[in-house]
Amino acid sequence: MKYIIVNNKKVGIPKWKYENEKYLFELQKFLDKVTNIKDKKLQEGIIIQMLICDEVLTNASEKHFKQYYGDVNNK
């Protein structure tokens, strides 16, 4: 797993995400825009909430993928 640093915290990115150039591009665009927010507490809250949403969506996607295709890592 690779990591990005957001507000001095390491955030893990699953392999299938960090190999997706479009995902990384859009993530970088988001972070670039958020860094323009002058209120640091608001900036941090927005980043944290987006990362929570991203994690929930990732977990749900991976769960449904495993239900449909099985655990491809154990085959």
Biopython code that builds the backbone (N, CA, C, O; Angstrom):
import numpy as np
from Bio.PDB.StructureBuilder import StructureBuilder

atoms = [
    (1, "MET", "N", (0.847, -1.180, 0.000)),
    (1, "MET", "CA", (0.000, 0.000, 0.000)),
    (1, "MET", "C", (0.886, 1.235, 0.000)),
    (1, "MET", "O", (1.870, 1.316, 0.736)),
    (2, "LYS", "N", (0.522, 2.182, -0.830)),
    (2, "LYS", "CA", (1.232, 3.450, -0.845)),
    (2, "LYS", "C", (0.453, 4.455, -0.016)),
    (2, "LYS", "O", (-0.706, 4.229, 0.330)),
    (3, "TYR", "N", (1.101, 5.563, 0.296)),
    (3, "TYR", "CA", (0.501, 6.570, 1.144)),
    (3, "TYR", "C", (0.648, 7.946, 0.529)),
    (3, "TYR", "O", (1.588, 8.211, -0.221)),
    (4, "ILE", "N", (-0.294, 8.820, 0.857)),
    (4, "ILE", "CA", (-0.134, 10.237, 0.589)),
    (4, "ILE", "C", (-0.132, 10.933, 1.938)),
    (4, "ILE", "O", (-0.643, 10.392, 2.919)),
    (5, "ILE", "N", (0.430, 12.110, 1.991)),
    (5, "ILE", "CA", (0.453, 12.883, 3.225)),
    (5, "ILE", "C", (-0.574, 13.999, 3.095)),
    (5, "ILE", "O", (-0.503, 14.819, 2.180)),
    (6, "VAL", "N", (-1.532, 14.020, 4.021)),
    (6, "VAL", "CA", (-2.559, 15.055, 4.058)),
    (6, "VAL", "C", (-2.536, 15.643, 5.464)),
    (6, "VAL", "O", (-2.787, 14.949, 6.450)),
    (7, "ASN", "N", (-2.229, 16.940, 5.535)),
    (7, "ASN", "CA", (-2.142, 17.617, 6.844)),
    (7, "ASN", "C", (-1.255, 16.845, 7.817)),
    (7, "ASN", "O", (-1.621, 16.613, 8.969)),
    (8, "ASN", "N", (-0.088, 16.457, 7.330)),
    (8, "ASN", "CA", (0.923, 15.755, 8.122)),
    (8, "ASN", "C", (0.482, 14.372, 8.608)),
    (8, "ASN", "O", (1.045, 13.850, 9.570)),
    (9, "LYS", "N", (-0.514, 13.777, 7.956)),
    (9, "LYS", "CA", (-0.971, 12.430, 8.308)),
    (9, "LYS", "C", (-0.857, 11.540, 7.085)),
    (9, "LYS", "O", (-1.185, 11.954, 5.973)),
    (10, "LYS", "N", (-0.385, 10.298, 7.295)),
    (10, "LYS", "CA", (-0.301, 9.334, 6.203)),
    (10, "LYS", "C", (-1.680, 8.747, 5.936)),
    (10, "LYS", "O", (-2.373, 8.313, 6.857)),
    (11, "VAL", "N", (-2.066, 8.739, 4.669)),
    (11, "VAL", "CA", (-3.339, 8.159, 4.253)),
    (11, "VAL", "C", (-3.021, 7.071, 3.242)),
    (11, "VAL", "O", (-2.393, 7.334, 2.216)),
    (12, "GLY", "N", (-3.456, 5.841, 3.530)),
    (12, "GLY", "CA", (-3.176, 4.704, 2.658)),
    (12, "GLY", "C", (-4.045, 4.709, 1.412)),
    (12, "GLY", "O", (-5.216, 5.087, 1.449)),
    (13, "ILE", "N", (-3.445, 4.283, 0.311)),
    (13, "ILE", "CA", (-4.165, 4.158, -0.955)),
    (13, "ILE", "C", (-3.969, 2.732, -1.455)),
    (13, "ILE", "O", (-2.835, 2.317, -1.697)),
    (14, "PRO", "N", (-5.059, 1.969, -1.616)),
    (14, "PRO", "CA", (-4.925, 0.604, -2.139)),
    (14, "PRO", "C", (-4.266, 0.597, -3.523)),
    (14, "PRO", "O", (-4.375, 1.567, -4.274)),
    (15, "LYS", "N", (-3.594, -0.487, -3.846)),
    (15, "LYS", "CA", (-2.860, -0.603, -5.109)),
    (15, "LYS", "C", (-3.726, -0.280, -6.315)),
    (15, "LYS", "O", (-3.283, 0.422, -7.224)),
    (16, "TRP", "N", (-4.964, -0.785, -6.335)),
    (16, "TRP", "CA", (-5.803, -0.565, -7.509)),
    (16, "TRP", "C", (-6.146, 0.906, -7.673)),
    (16, "TRP", "O", (-6.509, 1.328, -8.771)),
    (17, "LYS", "N", (-6.041, 1.698, -6.614)),
    (17, "LYS", "CA", (-6.305, 3.132, -6.732)),
    (17, "LYS", "C", (-5.064, 3.883, -7.198)),
    (17, "LYS", "O", (-5.146, 4.721, -8.096)),
    (18, "TYR", "N", (-3.899, 3.583, -6.585)),
    (18, "TYR", "CA", (-2.734, 4.367, -6.975)),
    (18, "TYR", "C", (-2.213, 3.985, -8.355)),
    (18, "TYR", "O", (-1.335, 4.664, -8.888)),
    (19, "GLU", "N", (-2.732, 2.917, -8.939)),
    (19, "GLU", "CA", (-2.393, 2.590, -10.324)),
    (19, "GLU", "C", (-3.369, 3.228, -11.305)),
    (19, "GLU", "O", (-3.173, 3.146, -12.517)),
    (20, "ASN", "N", (-4.421, 3.865, -10.787)),
    (20, "ASN", "CA", (-5.432, 4.497, -11.625)),
    (20, "ASN", "C", (-5.092, 5.977, -11.770)),
    (20, "ASN", "O", (-5.302, 6.768, -10.851)),
    (21, "GLU", "N", (-4.565, 6.338, -12.934)),
    (21, "GLU", "CA", (-4.110, 7.707, -13.153)),
    (21, "GLU", "C", (-5.244, 8.724, -13.053)),
    (21, "GLU", "O", (-5.032, 9.834, -12.565)),
    (22, "LYS", "N", (-6.434, 8.365, -13.503)),
    (22, "LYS", "CA", (-7.571, 9.296, -13.430)),
    (22, "LYS", "C", (-7.939, 9.571, -11.968)),
    (22, "LYS", "O", (-8.189, 10.717, -11.597)),
    (23, "TYR", "N", (-7.973, 8.521, -11.139)),
    (23, "TYR", "CA", (-8.252, 8.710, -9.711)),
    (23, "TYR", "C", (-7.224, 9.643, -9.079)),
    (23, "TYR", "O", (-7.594, 10.589, -8.384)),
    (24, "LEU", "N", (-5.940, 9.385, -9.313)),
    (24, "LEU", "CA", (-4.888, 10.209, -8.733)),
    (24, "LEU", "C", (-4.962, 11.646, -9.224)),
    (24, "LEU", "O", (-4.738, 12.580, -8.454)),
    (25, "PHE", "N", (-5.274, 11.827, -10.501)),
    (25, "PHE", "CA", (-5.411, 13.168, -11.073)),
    (25, "PHE", "C", (-6.539, 13.930, -10.383)),
    (25, "PHE", "O", (-6.370, 15.084, -9.989)),
    (26, "GLU", "N", (-7.696, 13.272, -10.239)),
    (26, "GLU", "CA", (-8.844, 13.929, -9.618)),
    (26, "GLU", "C", (-8.595, 14.187, -8.130)),
    (26, "GLU", "O", (-9.010, 15.221, -7.607)),
    (27, "LEU", "N", (-7.931, 13.268, -7.449)),
    (27, "LEU", "CA", (-7.585, 13.466, -6.048)),
    (27, "LEU", "C", (-6.660, 14.669, -5.900)),
    (27, "LEU", "O", (-6.838, 15.489, -4.999)),
    (28, "GLN", "N", (-5.681, 14.771, -6.780)),
    (28, "GLN", "CA", (-4.752, 15.898, -6.721)),
    (28, "GLN", "C", (-5.468, 17.216, -6.996)),
    (28, "GLN", "O", (-5.189, 18.218, -6.337)),
    (29, "LYS", "N", (-6.395, 17.229, -7.967)),
    (29, "LYS", "CA", (-7.178, 18.439, -8.247)),
    (29, "LYS", "C", (-7.969, 18.860, -7.017)),
    (29, "LYS", "O", (-8.007, 20.042, -6.673)),
    (30, "PHE", "N", (-8.602, 17.891, -6.350)),
    (30, "PHE", "CA", (-9.362, 18.183, -5.139)),
    (30, "PHE", "C", (-8.460, 18.799, -4.074)),
    (30, "PHE", "O", (-8.789, 19.839, -3.502)),
    (31, "LEU", "N", (-7.319, 18.153, -3.806)),
    (31, "LEU", "CA", (-6.420, 18.646, -2.767)),
    (31, "LEU", "C", (-5.867, 20.019, -3.117)),
    (31, "LEU", "O", (-5.704, 20.862, -2.235)),
    (32, "ASP", "N", (-5.577, 20.256, -4.390)),
    (32, "ASP", "CA", (-5.098, 21.577, -4.819)),
    (32, "ASP", "C", (-6.142, 22.653, -4.540)),
    (32, "ASP", "O", (-5.811, 23.742, -4.069)),
    (33, "LYS", "N", (-7.405, 22.343, -4.833)),
    (33, "LYS", "CA", (-8.470, 23.324, -4.604)),
    (33, "LYS", "C", (-8.698, 23.572, -3.123)),
    (33, "LYS", "O", (-8.898, 24.714, -2.709)),
    (34, "VAL", "N", (-8.671, 22.517, -2.322)),
    (34, "VAL", "CA", (-8.923, 22.661, -0.891)),
    (34, "VAL", "C", (-7.812, 23.462, -0.217)),
    (34, "VAL", "O", (-8.076, 24.192, 0.738)),
    (35, "THR", "N", (-6.578, 23.340, -0.697)),
    (35, "THR", "CA", (-5.482, 24.079, -0.063)),
    (35, "THR", "C", (-5.640, 25.588, -0.234)),
    (35, "THR", "O", (-4.963, 26.356, 0.449)),
    (36, "ASN", "N", (-6.516, 26.023, -1.129)),
    (36, "ASN", "CA", (-6.774, 27.455, -1.303)),
    (36, "ASN", "C", (-7.746, 28.009, -0.257)),
    (36, "ASN", "O", (-7.948, 29.221, -0.189)),
    (37, "ILE", "N", (-8.338, 27.153, 0.542)),
    (37, "ILE", "CA", (-9.242, 27.605, 1.605)),
    (37, "ILE", "C", (-8.383, 28.168, 2.737)),
    (37, "ILE", "O", (-7.513, 27.478, 3.268)),
    (38, "LYS", "N", (-8.630, 29.408, 3.097)),
    (38, "LYS", "CA", (-7.789, 30.078, 4.093)),
    (38, "LYS", "C", (-8.039, 29.581, 5.516)),
    (38, "LYS", "O", (-7.112, 29.547, 6.326)),
    (39, "ASP", "N", (-9.250, 29.205, 5.825)),
    (39, "ASP", "CA", (-9.586, 28.708, 7.164)),
    (39, "ASP", "C", (-9.058, 27.270, 7.285)),
    (39, "ASP", "O", (-9.636, 26.342, 6.718)),
    (40, "LYS", "N", (-7.971, 27.097, 8.017)),
    (40, "LYS", "CA", (-7.294, 25.792, 8.099)),
    (40, "LYS", "C", (-8.164, 24.726, 8.749)),
    (40, "LYS", "O", (-8.100, 23.559, 8.363)),
    (41, "LYS", "N", (-8.975, 25.110, 9.729)),
    (41, "LYS", "CA", (-9.849, 24.136, 10.384)),
    (41, "LYS", "C", (-10.905, 23.642, 9.401)),
    (41, "LYS", "O", (-11.187, 22.445, 9.352)),
    (42, "LEU", "N", (-11.486, 24.540, 8.624)),
    (42, "LEU", "CA", (-12.458, 24.165, 7.597)),
    (42, "LEU", "C", (-11.781, 23.310, 6.529)),
    (42, "LEU", "O", (-12.335, 22.298, 6.099)),
    (43, "GLN", "N", (-10.591, 23.712, 6.102)),
    (43, "GLN", "CA", (-9.829, 22.965, 5.097)),
    (43, "GLN", "C", (-9.605, 21.520, 5.558)),
    (43, "GLN", "O", (-9.845, 20.576, 4.805)),
    (44, "GLU", "N", (-9.149, 21.362, 6.780)),
    (44, "GLU", "CA", (-8.883, 20.025, 7.316)),
    (44, "GLU", "C", (-10.168, 19.207, 7.429)),
    (44, "GLU", "O", (-10.175, 18.015, 7.121)),
    (45, "GLY", "N", (-11.252, 19.840, 7.869)),
    (45, "GLY", "CA", (-12.531, 19.144, 7.991)),
    (45, "GLY", "C", (-13.039, 18.642, 6.651)),
    (45, "GLY", "O", (-13.568, 17.534, 6.560)),
    (46, "ILE", "N", (-12.883, 19.452, 5.609)),
    (46, "ILE", "CA", (-13.323, 19.047, 4.268)),
    (46, "ILE", "C", (-12.490, 17.877, 3.766)),
    (46, "ILE", "O", (-13.031, 16.920, 3.213)),
    (47, "ILE", "N", (-11.189, 17.948, 3.954)),
    (47, "ILE", "CA", (-10.310, 16.859, 3.506)),
    (47, "ILE", "C", (-10.633, 15.569, 4.250)),
    (47, "ILE", "O", (-10.748, 14.508, 3.638)),
    (48, "ILE", "N", (-10.778, 15.658, 5.558)),
    (48, "ILE", "CA", (-11.074, 14.461, 6.347)),
    (48, "ILE", "C", (-12.398, 13.854, 5.920)),
    (48, "ILE", "O", (-12.495, 12.638, 5.749)),
    (49, "GLN", "N", (-13.422, 14.686, 5.744)),
    (49, "GLN", "CA", (-14.731, 14.161, 5.348)),
    (49, "GLN", "C", (-14.684, 13.507, 3.970)),
    (49, "GLN", "O", (-15.302, 12.463, 3.763)),
    (50, "MET", "N", (-13.959, 14.105, 3.027)),
    (50, "MET", "CA", (-13.832, 13.507, 1.694)),
    (50, "MET", "C", (-13.116, 12.163, 1.780)),
    (50, "MET", "O", (-13.497, 11.212, 1.097)),
    (51, "LEU", "N", (-12.083, 12.078, 2.613)),
    (51, "LEU", "CA", (-11.350, 10.816, 2.746)),
    (51, "LEU", "C", (-12.199, 9.745, 3.425)),
    (51, "LEU", "O", (-12.095, 8.565, 3.089)),
    (52, "ILE", "N", (-13.032, 10.148, 4.370)),
    (52, "ILE", "CA", (-13.954, 9.191, 4.997)),
    (52, "ILE", "C", (-14.934, 8.666, 3.952)),
    (52, "ILE", "O", (-15.163, 7.460, 3.867)),
    (53, "CYS", "N", (-15.513, 9.567, 3.156)),
    (53, "CYS", "CA", (-16.439, 9.144, 2.099)),
    (53, "CYS", "C", (-15.749, 8.215, 1.103)),
    (53, "CYS", "O", (-16.323, 7.212, 0.680)),
    (54, "ASP", "N", (-14.519, 8.555, 0.732)),
    (54, "ASP", "CA", (-13.758, 7.738, -0.208)),
    (54, "ASP", "C", (-13.506, 6.348, 0.377)),
    (54, "ASP", "O", (-13.607, 5.348, -0.333)),
    (55, "GLU", "N", (-13.181, 6.286, 1.663)),
    (55, "GLU", "CA", (-12.929, 4.988, 2.309)),
    (55, "GLU", "C", (-14.203, 4.139, 2.370)),
    (55, "GLU", "O", (-14.162, 2.935, 2.117)),
    (56, "VAL", "N", (-15.322, 4.764, 2.704)),
    (56, "VAL", "CA", (-16.598, 4.039, 2.759)),
    (56, "VAL", "C", (-16.939, 3.491, 1.375)),
    (56, "VAL", "O", (-17.325, 2.330, 1.243)),
    (57, "LEU", "N", (-16.801, 4.311, 0.360)),
    (57, "LEU", "CA", (-17.092, 3.874, -1.005)),
    (57, "LEU", "C", (-16.133, 2.768, -1.444)),
    (57, "LEU", "O", (-16.552, 1.803, -2.085)),
    (58, "THR", "N", (-14.861, 2.901, -1.106)),
    (58, "THR", "CA", (-13.870, 1.876, -1.446)),
    (58, "THR", "C", (-14.209, 0.547, -0.785)),
    (58, "THR", "O", (-14.195, -0.497, -1.436)),
    (59, "ASN", "N", (-14.514, 0.588, 0.514)),
    (59, "ASN", "CA", (-14.847, -0.648, 1.230)),
    (59, "ASN", "C", (-16.092, -1.308, 0.652)),
    (59, "ASN", "O", (-16.131, -2.528, 0.492)),
    (60, "ALA", "N", (-17.112, -0.508, 0.339)),
    (60, "ALA", "CA", (-18.336, -1.059, -0.246)),
    (60, "ALA", "C", (-18.045, -1.661, -1.619)),
    (60, "ALA", "O", (-18.540, -2.741, -1.941)),
    (61, "SER", "N", (-17.254, -0.976, -2.417)),
    (61, "SER", "CA", (-16.903, -1.477, -3.750)),
    (61, "SER", "C", (-16.143, -2.791, -3.668)),
    (61, "SER", "O", (-16.447, -3.741, -4.390)),
    (62, "GLU", "N", (-15.153, -2.840, -2.783)),
    (62, "GLU", "CA", (-14.360, -4.055, -2.637)),
    (62, "GLU", "C", (-15.211, -5.212, -2.115)),
    (62, "GLU", "O", (-15.033, -6.353, -2.541)),
    (63, "LYS", "N", (-16.128, -4.927, -1.202)),
    (63, "LYS", "CA", (-17.022, -5.967, -0.668)),
    (63, "LYS", "C", (-17.896, -6.537, -1.784)),
    (63, "LYS", "O", (-18.024, -7.755, -1.916)),
    (64, "HIS", "N", (-18.492, -5.662, -2.582)),
    (64, "HIS", "CA", (-19.355, -6.130, -3.666)),
    (64, "HIS", "C", (-18.556, -6.862, -4.742)),
    (64, "HIS", "O", (-19.036, -7.836, -5.322)),
    (65, "PHE", "N", (-17.347, -6.395, -5.006)),
    (65, "PHE", "CA", (-16.486, -7.069, -5.970)),
    (65, "PHE", "C", (-16.203, -8.496, -5.505)),
    (65, "PHE", "O", (-16.290, -9.440, -6.291)),
    (66, "LYS", "N", (-15.862, -8.650, -4.219)),
    (66, "LYS", "CA", (-15.561, -9.980, -3.676)),
    (66, "LYS", "C", (-16.788, -10.881, -3.693)),
    (66, "LYS", "O", (-16.675, -12.080, -3.949)),
    (67, "GLN", "N", (-17.971, -10.307, -3.418)),
    (67, "GLN", "CA", (-19.199, -11.102, -3.453)),
    (67, "GLN", "C", (-19.480, -11.584, -4.877)),
    (67, "GLN", "O", (-19.934, -12.712, -5.071)),
    (68, "TYR", "N", (-19.217, -10.749, -5.857)),
    (68, "TYR", "CA", (-19.526, -11.095, -7.241)),
    (68, "TYR", "C", (-18.463, -12.003, -7.855)),
    (68, "TYR", "O", (-18.784, -12.997, -8.506)),
    (69, "TYR", "N", (-17.186, -11.647, -7.639)),
    (69, "TYR", "CA", (-16.091, -12.371, -8.285)),
    (69, "TYR", "C", (-15.346, -13.332, -7.366)),
    (69, "TYR", "O", (-14.554, -14.147, -7.841)),
    (70, "GLY", "N", (-15.585, -13.251, -6.062)),
    (70, "GLY", "CA", (-14.817, -14.039, -5.109)),
    (70, "GLY", "C", (-13.527, -13.311, -4.777)),
    (70, "GLY", "O", (-13.208, -12.290, -5.385)),
    (71, "ASP", "N", (-12.798, -13.829, -3.828)),
    (71, "ASP", "CA", (-11.543, -13.209, -3.412)),
    (71, "ASP", "C", (-10.452, -13.634, -4.384)),
    (71, "ASP", "O", (-9.886, -14.719, -4.249)),
    (72, "VAL", "N", (-10.157, -12.786, -5.359)),
    (72, "VAL", "CA", (-9.183, -13.130, -6.398)),
    (72, "VAL", "C", (-7.765, -13.267, -5.842)),
    (72, "VAL", "O", (-6.914, -13.869, -6.497)),
    (73, "ASN", "N", (-7.489, -12.727, -4.658)),
    (73, "ASN", "CA", (-6.156, -12.845, -4.064)),
    (73, "ASN", "C", (-5.873, -14.245, -3.536)),
    (73, "ASN", "O", (-4.713, -14.613, -3.352)),
    (74, "ASN", "N", (-6.923, -15.032, -3.288)),
    (74, "ASN", "CA", (-6.744, -16.378, -2.743)),
    (74, "ASN", "C", (-6.887, -17.457, -3.835)),
    (74, "ASN", "O", (-7.020, -18.638, -3.516)),
    (75, "LYS", "N", (-6.863, -17.073, -5.076)),
    (75, "LYS", "CA", (-7.009, -18.062, -6.165)),
    (75, "LYS", "C", (-5.698, -18.316, -6.843)),
    (75, "LYS", "O", (-5.632, -19.115, -7.777)),
]
sb = StructureBuilder()
sb.init_structure("model")
sb.init_model(0)
sb.init_chain("A")
sb.init_seg("    ")
for serial, (resi, resn, name, xyz) in enumerate(atoms, 1):
    if name == "N":
        sb.init_residue(resn, " ", resi, " ")
    sb.init_atom(name, np.array(xyz, "f"), 0.0, 1.0, " ", f" {name:<3s}", serial, name[0])
structure = sb.get_structure()
